[in-house]
Amino acid sequence: MRLPLPRPRSLAGQLFAMQVVLVAVVVAGCAVFAYVTDRAQAEENARRQATATAAAVADSPSVVAAARSADPTAVLQPYAEALRRHAGVAFVVIMAPDGTRWTHPEPEQIGRTYLGHIEEAVAGRTHSETHLGVLGPSVRTVAPVFDGGGRVVALVSAGITIEKISEQVREQVAALLGMAGAALALGGAGTYVINARLRRHTHGMNATELSRMHDYHEAALHAVREGLVMLDGRRRIALINDGARELLGLDEGVVGRPAAELGLPATLTGALLSSEPRVDETHLTADRVLVVNTRPVVGGERRGTVATLRDRTELQALSGELDSERGFTEALRSQAHEAANRLHTVVSLIELGRVAEAVEFATAELELAQALTDRVVDAVGEPVLAALLLGKAAQANERGVELVLTEDSRIDDGLVPSALPSRDLVTVLGNLIDNAVEAAGGTPHARVTVTVAARTGDGELLLRVADNGPGVRPADRDAVLGRGWSTRGPGRGLGLALVGQAVSRATGTLDVTDAEEGGAAFTVRLPLPAPMPADVPTPTAVPVPAAVQVPADVPVPTAVPEPAALPMPSAVPVPRGTPGTPPAGSSEVVS
């Protein structure tokens, strides 16, 4: 059976072992150095002590007098022993110049020859050495004794044995080892505490695992398309991936900067700085719709915030198309029901023999429906806007609101530059009409007035939507374009924010004023290219027919209902009918 390989020691464990070994080596080295230094210092102190003792004896006049006597030992032995005990040396030996001992700690050694070198002392010079004597190895000093005439009459040797020096060093080493042990224990305890904290922070992983995790972290961070932003406890950018930089329009030097100084919209900045978690909040930047989720990072104290960003611009377009198809289906069902009712009416009139009245009823309905279609198609050459207006007119009619296209509305095909996407035009005009219809709904004689005009002379595209609803209070006009502002309750208030975003992208302006009908008027001005030179032929102006009003009980061509910020189909087939001739099928317009 193959045994599993042991898991490598964690990074904290490896550092702990290394630090313990290092502390032990340092303490042992210091102990050895201290021992060697103390021993050398002890030998030097012994040598100085022996030299001082020998010099003191050699300078004593009584020693000179005893050296000239017939029995020097009788006088000098008691003196030498008393001095030895008082000076703390191992021996004091007074001898003749030839080396014969007159004194010695061991009386049986008196009269024998001194063991050591005395040549220097006989020559009149004090000499120190380490030599093996009767008492064992010792550090000794030999000094000459001079008489009044300067002749050497005796020699004095004082010394301390190596054993006594070693005993002193051992006492010092014991204290040194105690201090070294305490230092080692203290260093080990401190190392353990530090590495325990490191182990908690590294979650017990070893260096290989940390390196691998870092590599995976970097790869995952830059691979995901969603944005990831991490703020530290001081609300500064601690980490941001490529997706977040792209979604927020930030550069690579953003790390370390406070989130409040990034120039983001106020609502988005507030979400990032909030101490409460945010779940699937929709926020707008200059050109994107973002879904933001935030969660604070806690661990005993607040350490920062993690925020994820998802680009909902494309998702909103897809969901809007689905809503558009659903609304288109509902409109077709409603129109089919109305067409069936009118067809039954015509059939019944024919069965009753009133053929002329049946023809008049059918052609009158067709003429009224076709008049609105002709008015929109003649005034608005841009097919996307024409389809949008026809669809919104049908929606407004179903809600009992009269939608009127003013007689000064005129946009010829090709005047809208390609740099101004049709999606943005639909976003602006569609949301403004939706809000106006909703505001005017429920009021007497509900009416929405729409103006769309390309003024090449002024270099602007004018879009104005006015209603006769309750209007917008002057105090709310600055906040009306912000995300979440709505008078219809929570979960609303995105449409006007999308309008402001689209207008900002096109470098246009948006104004909110009081309408002549008593409600609110939203006016958008978008820049158009400069007019063509004079030598280039321009399209001939077409007389603008008068505004057509749609009564609430008259069917109008049906188009796809347009949700916020979603494009309409690129073209609208418009059915044409001949007054007085019943159509072959339904009179609905399919956009």
C-alpha positions, 0 to 999 in steps of 0.5 A: 500500500502506498502511503500518502505523502505528508502535507508540507508544513504551513508557512507559519510553521516554517517561519516558526522553526526558522526563527526558533533555530535562528534565536537558538543559534544567536543565543548560543553564539552569544553564550560562547563569545561571553564564555571565551571573553570571560575566561580571557578576562579572568586570566588577565585579572589573575595575572594582574592580581599576581603581579601586584602581590609579587611587586608588593612583596618585592618592595617590602624592606623586611623581605630584603632584611630577611634575605640577608639573614641566616634563616630566611624561611623562619622570617618569611614563611609566616609573612608569605602565608599571611599575605597569600590568604589576605591577597587571595592568591594560590601561592606566594613563594620567596626564593633565592636567586638560584631558585631555592624556595624559602617559602611555600604553601606546602612546607615540604616543598621549602628548600626545593627548586622552583618550577618555572622560568626565573631568568627574566627575574634574575636579570632584574625584570618582572616576568609573567607566565602560565606554567605547571607547578606543584599546585597544578597549572597556574598564572604566575608572576616572578619579580626580583627583590633588590637591595640598596645597591641594586643587586638581586638578593631574592625572587618573589613568585605569586600566582593563581591556579587555573582551576581557581580561575576556571571555578570563577568562570564556571560561576559566571557561565552558570549565570550566563547560561541562565540568562541565555535560557531566559532569552531563548524562552522569551524569543521562542514565546514571542516567535510563537505569538507572532507565528500564531497570528500569521497562521490565522491570517494565512489560514494554515497554508504553506508557501506553495499553496499561497503562491498558487492561490495568488496565481489563481486569484490574479487569473480569475480577477482579470478573466471575469467580465463582471466588475469587482471592486474592493474598498479598504476600511478607509474607503479607498480602492484596494483592488479593482479588476479590468472589468470594473475599470472598463465599466466605470471608465477608470484608469490603472492608477486608481488603486489607493484613491478614495472612492468619493474622489473618482467622479462617479455618479452620486448614487453609485458612490453612495452605494459603494460607501454604504455600510449596509449591503446592497442587492441588485441595485440599478445605477447609471453611469454616463453610458451604462446601466449597472447592477450593483451588489455590495457586502461589507467585509467584517472580522472583528471590525469593519475592514472594507467593502466588496462590490460587484458590477454587472453591465445590464445595458445589453440585458435591458435591450433583450428584456425590452425586446421581449416586452415589446413582442409581448405588447405587440401581441396584446395590441394585435389581439386587441385590434383583432377583437375591434376588427371583428366587432366592426366586421360584424357591424358591417355584415349586419348592416348588409344583411339588413339591406343597408349597403350604403350605410355599411360602406360609409361605416367601413370607409369612415373608420379606414379614412380616420385610421389612414389619416393618422398614418399618413400624417406621421409618415409624411412628417417623420421620414425616419422609419424608426421614429415613425413606427415608434409614434404610431405604436405610442399613438395606439397605446395612448388611444387604448388608455384614453389619451389623445396623442397629437403630432404638432404641425411644425413637426418635420424630420426628413429621411437621412437628416439624422446623423449615423453618429446618433443611434436610433436606439438612443432616439427611441430611448429618449422619445419613447420614455418621454411619451410613456411618462407623459401618457401615464401622467395625463391618464385619468385627467379630463380630456387627456392629451399628449402633444409631441413635436419632432423637428430637425432644424438644420438651420439651427443645427439641432434635433428638437424633441418635445413632449408635453402633457396636461397632467399634474406637472412637475413641481419646480422643487423637483425639477433638478432631481427628476432625472435621477435614478429612482425619482418617481411619483408612482411608488418604489421600483420606478424612476429609471426611464427619465434617468435613461433619457438623461443618459442618452442625451448626455451621450449625444452632448445634448440638453434636456429642459423641464418646463411648464406646458401650455396645457397645464402639465409638464413639457420635456424639451430635448435638443440634440446637435445635428451636423452643419448644413450642406454647402449652397451648391449641393441641392437640398430636398424640397420642402413638403407642405406640412399637413395640419395636426391630426387628432385621434378620437378615443373611439377610433382605431389607429394602426398598431405598432410595437409598444416601446419600453425604456431604452429599447430600439424599434424595428428598422422599418414600418410597412404602412397599409394604404387604403382607397377611400370608399373601397373596403379593405381586403383585411384588417386595417392594423399597421404591423410595426 
